[in-house]
Amino acid sequence: MSLRIYNTLSRALEDFSPLEPGHVRMYVCGMTIYDLCHIGHARMMMAFDVVQRWLKSSGLRVTYVRNITDIDDKIIKRALERGITIRQLTDEMIAAMHQDIGLLGIEPPTVEPRATEYVPQMLSLIGQLEGKGLAYRASNGDVNYAVRKFDGYGKLSGKSLDELRAGERVAVQGGKEDPLDFVLWKASKPEEPPEAQWASAFGTGRPGWHIECSAMSCATLGETFDIHGGGADLQFPHHENEIAQSEGATGQPLAKFWVHNGFVRVDNEKMSKSLGNFFTIRDVLKQYDAETLRFFMVRAHYRSALNYSDAHLDDARQALKRLYTALSLVAPADMAAIDWAGPYAARFKAAMDEDFGTPEAVAVLFDLAGEVNKTRSAALAGLLKALGGCIGILQGDPQAFFQAGATGVGESEIQAQIAARAAAKAAKNFAEADRIRQALLAQGIVLKDSAAGTTWEAAQ
Ligand SMILES: [Zn+2]
């Protein structure tokens, strides 16, 4: 393997080879599922989609676990506000997430565990920590982790306990012995619904957020695995706490590589609901096609801060159009396999092997597109399409992409609407089926039904 990955733990690029030859095990902290995914979530999932795709392109088998946090204060609150059960809320939001990220071409993980299905494993882990003197029962009924008893605390964020304590402004609360101690098991409160309560040896309660990931990663990937990923904002305290729990219980390193993606900013400001610059994936897809949003994200390096703005999305759209133009000039030859020794493929591979260097890899695609324009070579066009596929772009029909630009609707979104309309028809909900057809028509998309299924063309 010639792949190097930046490891947050060592703050350096390190040579990567999987613990088990030929098989990579990767865990990424997923969504807390109480609302629609915003573009920050999309960026996290996109970053690890590129990682997963490149590991596979490198000939490795990948077991990719991305969890779902389906029990949490915000989830309980939102379900109560909406007058629905927690399960109704989380099922609805998980379906919406799958739909949204599917449009962006983000491949599903191998396993997508839900926290509520792993409560026994969490309780067993808390029991082990208590047995080792790393957990204690607090006066308010919670079970907390005793941070000062774990030697390695702070090694991921690179901070000492004293530094971390100095930054902790919150007074010691809830029976904590140290301000940095965190909750493993939260005692139930009378106003919480029965759905949010589990009986246990520690009393009736529910798991804290951090213990969920330690239990789910161990249950699905084992005590030690290759890559642990997540957004940069999770380094402290979430990932530091996962290390304290997992390594405190097993005595083994949790993950060999810690990989963190950068933040998303909007017009150079922090994205937040209070600033009114908060975008869900659905908001963006009303204005731009899904592949443009994907390309905007993958042409930046996953560790850099990503600045979202209309100007940058317009620019991404124009750039992607140049690549598709090359593919519209000459029908790309089918590539059975990429010859990585060829000059363009070798440069692309060298870029991706250096910490998933997508900006340089995309630059190679532009050079290759220039060559296709000059030579009209079907083989080079085929290579352009195949290399694009390694990062999940350029797989559509060029004409459909150009039309999507004219209408503002992307191919994948149209296909999703066609599928939704077919489902509505099957359920004999003809009003809904007609509404979808009319809504597409308003966007310049004409549906054609035949025995073989439904196709579309742009309105004249
Ligand atoms: Zn986690």
Boltz pocket constraint, residues with backbone or C-beta under 6 A from the ligand:
constraints:
  - pocket:
      binder: B
      contacts: [[A, 28], [A, 29], [A, 30], [A, 209], [A, 210], [A, 213], [A, 238], [A, 242]]
      max_distance: 6.0
